[in-house]
Amino acid sequence: MSYFPKWRAASGATVLPDERLPAGASLAMGVQHLLAMSGSTIVAPLIMGFDPNVAVFFSGVGTLLFFLITGGRVPSYLGSSFAFIAVVMAVTGYAGSGPNPNIGLALGGIIACGLIYALIGLVVMAIGSGWVEKLMPPAVTGAIGVAIGLNLAPVAVGQLKGSGAHISIALATVLCMALISCHGPQALRRVSVLLALVFGYGLVLVLGNGLALVPGIGFQAVADAPWFGMPNFTTPEFSWPAVSLIAPVAIVLVAENLGHIKALGSITGQSMDRYIGRGFLGDGIATMIAGSGGGTGVTTYAENIGVMAMTRVYSTLIFVIAALVAMGLGLSPKFGAILQTIPAPVLAGLAVSVFGLIASAMARIWVVNQVDFTDPRNLFTVGVSLIFGAGDFTLNIGDFALGGIGTSTLAALVLYQILSIGRKA
């Protein structure tokens, strides 16, 4: 079998990963996938104080790398991972407004996280993925993911504080995203983050720029920015405290990607388990490269799985097109300047929505996998992990400090295995 598939012309309603559409249809599908990931990939860096232009650029680079490393056989787009938000804010002391002055520290930790992730991929390629599923069963991965969401709750509440107009716009943005997610057509639900952003932005334009009831949006920086230019890359800094806080996120990325690849196998009817190791390696290397230049850590996106399930088009060539378009947008400073004009109350509303969805979406792992909460092993593992994460429990050993996400991750992994001793398989 050749490394890359020989993409044949699609002949049916379902387009398989090794099939291709005509050029025009492929471009349209690529743009659709770009839109599906854009809301989250843009919001995540803004919430962390990263340059969203750089993040979009590296999402395209990472997607191309993933395509190459998996041999063009796993249809996936890599976008900004929300799993990094809590640890990046903890490392940099970022308050959630404006550029992050300590971004270099976060980038060093992101690179370390990507390295661990890539090494796990190499091990899986050598011996299989069974050990990953044994070390990180659904009770553990769900607990870690929910703890990350709860750890962010004080940040979201802090961003809500302000004038009555600020809070009103933020909550209107939350309501807009909720209504679209619950009652919108399936196609619109996939881009609910993006639509809520546009709604909040329009609200500020009307109430601020139009009626002068709230601070308006300034567009001078957009007018001054050139159409084309290199992104504002940032050099990483390596600090052991930052690495120790951010590196454990690799566990969450492994869980996300494992579920993603298994879901793709389910909806395409083609098992992709043999590509799990290569998927981890591709995602890990993409995260390292993003961290080396100022981008956020990346992960495979559920939004894009939703688009594939809706359209039944799984051709991997679609994601090459989406990646190239993303890189093109990343090379436009004017596009980046537009992103920087997103008002603070809109970001606050998106933070409330997104942080809550991190917790609730990860809790879904327990439901889907029918985790038995009458089992004390699961109860104690989840309970202790959530308390450590939500309470931001920091473990200090000399000069070494392990923050809330790290202690939550460690507690879930270790406690589950200890409580499993002596139990029948």
HELIX and SHEET records of a PDB file:
HELIX    1   1 ALA A   23  MET A   48  1                                  26    
HELIX    2   2 PRO A   52  ILE A   69  1                                  18    
HELIX    3   3 PHE A   82  PHE A   84  5                                   3    
HELIX    4   4 ILE A   85  THR A   92  1                                   8    
HELIX    5   5 ILE A  103  ILE A  127  1                                  25    
HELIX    6   6 GLY A  130  LEU A  135  1                                   6    
HELIX    7   7 PRO A  138  ASN A  151  1                                  14    
HELIX    8   8 ALA A  153  LEU A  160  1                                   8    
HELIX    9   9 GLY A  164  HIS A  183  1                                  20    
HELIX   10  10 GLN A  186  ARG A  189  1                                   4    
HELIX   11  11 SER A  192  VAL A  204  1                                  13    
HELIX   12  12 LEU A  205  GLY A  210  3                                   6    
HELIX   13  13 GLN A  220  ASP A  224  1                                   5    
HELIX   14  14 TRP A  240  ILE A  246  1                                   7    
HELIX   15  15 VAL A  249  THR A  268  1                                  20    
HELIX   16  16 ASP A  273  TYR A  275  5                                   3    
HELIX   17  17 ILE A  276  GLY A  293  1                                  18    
HELIX   18  18 ALA A  302  THR A  311  1                                  10    
HELIX   19  19 LEU A  317  GLY A  330  1                                  14    
HELIX   20  20 PRO A  333  GLN A  340  1                                   8    
HELIX   21  21 ALA A  344  VAL A  368  1                                  25    
HELIX   22  22 PRO A  376  ALA A  390  1                                  15    
HELIX   23  23 GLY A  404  SER A  420  1                                  17    
SHEET    1   A 2 ARG A   8  ALA A   9  0                                        
SHEET    2   A 2 GLU A  19  ARG A  20  1                                        
SHEET    1   B 2 LEU A  78  SER A  80  0                                        
SHEET    2   B 2 VAL A 298  THR A 300 -1                                        
SHEET    1   C 2 LEU A 395  ILE A 397  0                                        
SHEET    2   C 2 PHE A 400  LEU A 402 -1                                        
END                                                                             
